[in-house]
Amino acid sequence: MPQQLDLNLLRVFDALLQEGSVTAAADQLNLSIPATSRALGRLRRAMGDPILVRAGRGMAPTPFALRTAPRVRSLLEEASALISADREIDLSTLKRTFAIRINDGVAATLVTAAVEATAALAPGVVLRFVPEGNESAEALRDGSVDLDIGAGASTAPDIHTTVLYRENIVGIVRADSALGRHRRPTLAQICKHPHVSASRRGRAHGPLDTALAAEGLQRHVAAVVPTSALAALLVSSTSYVGLVPQRLAEQYERTLSLRWFPIPAALPEIDICLTWHARLDADPAQRWLRETLRAAVATPGT
């Protein structure tokens, strides 16, 4: 099989998997439809798999194609980095899709700024944000994820990490609630109201409960939701207290008619990190994106 494949065929494979259509892939690659169809035939013979099969009015990738797609994307990115490592890139003509795995609490405050900053200089770049699921570094290694933004850093030698910023957890309530009249409520006052817990793993308890127990206090968690953004929405229409990242609370305080306040307890700060694989460290396009994301985080209001 290796003798029958070249980079051009792999680019066709990548386009076919992205577009799910010979016609759309041909348009992306600036090839004729017959040429793209012939390339698909060569791919099928070389890989011993149909790659795309009819599914209703469209086409669907085979399981083999889905498993192979991240590795092909990784190979193409490595080839691109090898060729262009020492060259300037023309952002105005750059055509590339970056998959960014991101924590929801970070996404609620960073995505808008990142998309706007990217589109202003590189309109051909697509940022595909995907939610956290399995935080394994394998997604960075196989190319299915280009960047990871979330809490904590990786210690693997082939994974590069930089801290974007440090995050504090604060309390939020509806602005017109009884607790909302207090700028710095005490732990006892906070415990008089029902709480909503934001936990992707469905956990009702966390560091605040440990701090409360040390003071002989206990809160009542009335609801558990999977994301901080959903917790903020729930708080905005109920009498619940929520705990969310401070940046999220600051950004949506007015929009959702919330009021945020510091928690009078020693809750741990959270390092929000940007993580990528070593093979893309010198890739000029990804390096530019990393710098753009860092700048977006540093901009007031994000």
C-alpha positions in Angstrom: 0.0 0.0 0.0 2.7 2.7 0.8 4.1 2.4 -2.7 0.7 3.3 -4.2 0.0 6.3 -2.1 1.4 9.9 -2.3 0.7 13.1 -0.6 -1.7 14.2 -3.3 -3.8 11.1 -2.8 -3.8 11.6 1.0 -5.0 15.2 0.4 -7.9 13.8 -1.6 -8.6 11.3 1.2 -8.6 14.2 3.7 -10.9 16.4 1.6 -13.3 13.5 1.0 -13.6 12.8 4.7 -14.1 16.4 5.5 -16.7 17.1 2.8 -18.4 13.7 2.5 -18.9 14.3 -1.2 -16.8 13.9 -4.4 -18.2 17.1 -5.8 -17.4 19.2 -2.6 -14.0 17.6 -2.3 -13.2 18.5 -5.9 -14.2 22.1 -5.2 -12.0 22.3 -2.1 -9.0 20.8 -4.0 -9.6 22.8 -7.2 -9.8 19.6 -9.2 -12.3 18.4 -11.7 -15.0 16.0 -10.5 -13.8 13.2 -12.8 -10.2 13.6 -11.5 -11.4 13.5 -7.9 -13.5 10.4 -8.7 -10.5 8.7 -10.2 -8.4 9.5 -7.2 -11.1 8.0 -5.0 -10.9 4.8 -7.1 -7.1 4.7 -6.6 -7.6 5.2 -2.8 -10.1 2.4 -2.7 -7.7 0.0 -4.4 -4.7 1.1 -2.4 -6.4 0.9 1.0 -8.6 -2.1 0.2 -11.7 -0.2 1.5 -14.6 1.7 -0.1 -13.7 4.8 1.9 -17.1 6.4 1.1 -20.4 4.5 0.6 -23.9 5.6 -0.5 -26.2 6.6 2.4 -29.5 7.9 1.2 -28.9 10.9 -1.0 -25.4 11.4 0.4 -22.3 9.4 1.2 -21.0 8.2 4.5 -17.4 7.2 5.5 -16.6 3.6 6.4 -15.4 2.7 9.9 -11.9 2.2 8.4 -12.0 5.7 6.9 -13.0 7.2 10.2 -10.2 5.4 12.0 -7.7 6.4 9.4 -8.7 10.1 8.9 -6.9 11.5 12.0 -3.6 9.7 11.0 -3.8 11.1 7.5 -4.5 14.6 8.8 -1.5 14.2 11.1 0.8 13.1 8.2 -0.4 16.1 6.0 0.3 18.6 8.8 3.7 17.1 9.4 4.5 17.4 5.7 3.2 21.0 5.7 5.3 21.9 8.7 8.4 20.3 7.1 8.0 22.4 4.0 7.0 25.7 5.5 8.8 25.7 8.9 11.2 28.5 7.9 8.7 30.4 5.6 6.3 33.2 6.3 2.7 32.3 5.8 0.1 34.4 4.0 -2.8 34.5 6.4 -5.1 36.1 3.9 -4.9 33.0 1.7 -4.5 30.3 4.4 -7.0 27.5 4.1 -7.1 25.3 7.2 -9.4 23.8 9.8 -8.2 23.6 13.4 -9.9 21.3 15.8 -9.8 22.8 19.3 -10.9 20.7 22.3 -12.1 23.2 25.0 -13.5 23.3 28.5 -17.0 24.8 28.4 -16.3 27.4 31.1 -13.4 28.6 29.0 -15.3 28.4 25.7 -18.1 30.7 27.0 -15.6 33.5 27.3 -12.9 32.7 24.8 -14.6 31.4 21.6 -16.1 34.8 20.5 -12.8 36.6 20.8 -10.8 33.8 19.2 -13.2 33.6 16.2 -13.2 37.3 15.7 -9.4 37.7 16.0 -8.8 34.8 13.6 -11.4 35.9 11.0 -9.9 39.4 10.9 -6.6 38.1 9.6 -7.3 34.7 8.2 -10.8 34.5 6.8 -10.1 31.1 5.2 -9.3 29.5 8.6 -12.1 27.4 10.3 -12.0 26.9 14.1 -13.8 23.7 15.0 -14.4 23.7 18.7 -15.2 20.3 20.2 -16.2 19.6 23.8 -14.2 17.8 26.4 -14.9 14.1 26.6 -11.8 12.0 26.9 -9.0 14.3 27.8 -6.4 11.7 26.7 -3.3 13.1 24.9 -3.9 10.5 22.2 -6.2 12.9 20.4 -3.3 15.4 20.1 -1.0 12.6 19.0 -3.2 11.2 16.3 -4.2 14.6 14.9 -7.9 14.4 15.7 -7.4 17.4 17.9 -5.0 20.2 17.1 -5.1 22.1 20.4 -6.5 21.5 23.8 -7.6 24.3 26.1 -8.6 23.4 29.7 -7.6 23.0 33.3 -4.3 21.4 34.1 -1.1 20.6 32.2 0.2 17.4 30.6 3.4 15.9 31.8 4.0 13.7 28.7 7.3 14.5 27.0 5.8 14.9 23.5 3.1 17.3 24.6 3.8 21.0 24.9 1.9 23.2 27.4 1.7 26.8 28.3 -0.5 28.5 30.9 -3.0 30.9 29.3 -4.2 32.3 32.6 -5.2 31.5 36.1 -8.9 31.3 36.9 -10.8 31.9 40.2 -14.2 30.3 41.0 -16.8 32.7 42.2 -20.4 32.6 43.3 -23.3 33.9 41.1 -26.9 34.7 42.0 -29.8 36.5 40.2 -29.2 40.2 40.6 -32.6 40.8 42.2 -32.4 37.9 44.6 -32.0 38.4 48.4 -28.5 37.2 48.3 -27.7 39.5 45.4 -28.0 42.5 47.7 -24.9 41.4 49.5 -21.6 42.2 47.8 -19.6 39.9 50.0 -22.0 37.3 51.5 -20.7 35.1 54.3 -20.5 31.3 54.0 -23.5 31.0 56.4 -25.5 33.3 54.1 -24.5 31.3 51.0 -25.6 28.1 52.7 -29.2 29.4 53.3 -29.9 29.1 49.5 -30.1 26.1 47.3 -27.2 25.5 45.0 -26.6 24.3 41.4 -23.4 22.3 40.8 -21.7 22.4 37.4 -20.0 19.1 36.8 -19.5 17.2 33.6 -19.1 14.1 35.6 -22.3 14.7 37.6 -20.6 15.5 40.9 -22.6 17.4 43.5 -19.7 18.1 45.9 -16.4 19.8 45.5 -13.8 22.0 47.2 -16.4 24.3 48.6 -18.0 21.5 50.5 -14.7 20.7 52.2 -14.3 24.4 53.2 -17.9 24.5 54.5 -17.4 21.3 56.5 -14.3 22.9 58.2 -16.7 25.7 59.4 -19.4 23.3 60.5 -21.6 24.3 57.6 -23.3 22.4 54.8 -25.0 23.5 51.6 -27.9 21.9 49.8 -27.2 21.1 46.1 -30.6 21.1 44.4 -29.4 20.5 40.9 -26.4 19.2 39.0 -25.8 20.4 35.4 -23.0 19.4 33.0 -21.6 22.9 32.2 -20.9 26.2 33.8 -22.8 28.0 31.0 -25.9 26.0 31.8 -25.5 26.7 35.5 -25.4 30.5 34.8 -28.6 30.2 32.8 -30.3 28.2 35.5 -29.2 30.7 38.2 -30.5 33.6 36.1 -34.1 32.3 36.3 -34.1 30.8 39.9 -33.1 31.6 43.4 -30.2 29.1 43.2 -26.5 29.9 43.9 -24.0 28.8 41.4 -20.2 28.5 41.2 -18.6 29.4 37.9 -15.3 30.7 36.5 -14.8 34.4 37.3 -14.3 35.4 33.6 -17.6 33.8 32.7 -19.4 35.6 35.6 -17.9 39.0 34.6 -18.7 38.6 30.9 -22.4 37.5 31.4 -23.3 39.4 34.6 -25.2 42.1 32.7 -26.5 39.9 29.9 -28.1 37.4 32.3 -28.9 39.9 35.1 -26.6 38.1 37.5 -24.4 39.3 40.4 -21.2 37.6 41.2 -19.3 37.6 44.5 -16.0 36.1 45.8 -16.3 33.0 47.9 -14.9 33.7 51.4 -13.0 30.4 51.5 -9.6 29.2 50.3 -10.7 27.6 47.0 -7.9 26.5 44.7 -7.0 28.6 41.7 -7.2 26.8 38.3 -4.5 27.0 35.7 -6.1 27.2 32.2 -3.6 25.7 29.8 -3.0 25.6 26.0 -1.7 22.2 24.9 -0.4 20.8 21.6 1.7 18.0 20.2 5.4 18.5 19.6 5.1 17.7 15.9 3.2 20.9 15.4 5.4 23.1 17.6 7.2 24.6 14.6 4.2 24.6 12.2 3.9 28.4 11.3 0.1 28.2 11.0 -0.4 26.6 14.3 2.2 28.8 15.9 0.3 31.8 14.7 -3.0 30.4 16.0 -1.4 29.8 19.5 -0.2 33.4 19.6 -3.6 34.6 18.5 -5.3 32.7 21.3 -2.9 34.0 23.8 -3.6 37.6 22.6 -7.3 37.0 22.8 -7.1 35.9 26.4 -5.0 39.0 27.3 -7.5 41.4 25.7 -9.7 43.1 28.3 -13.2 41.9 28.3 -12.3 38.3 27.3 
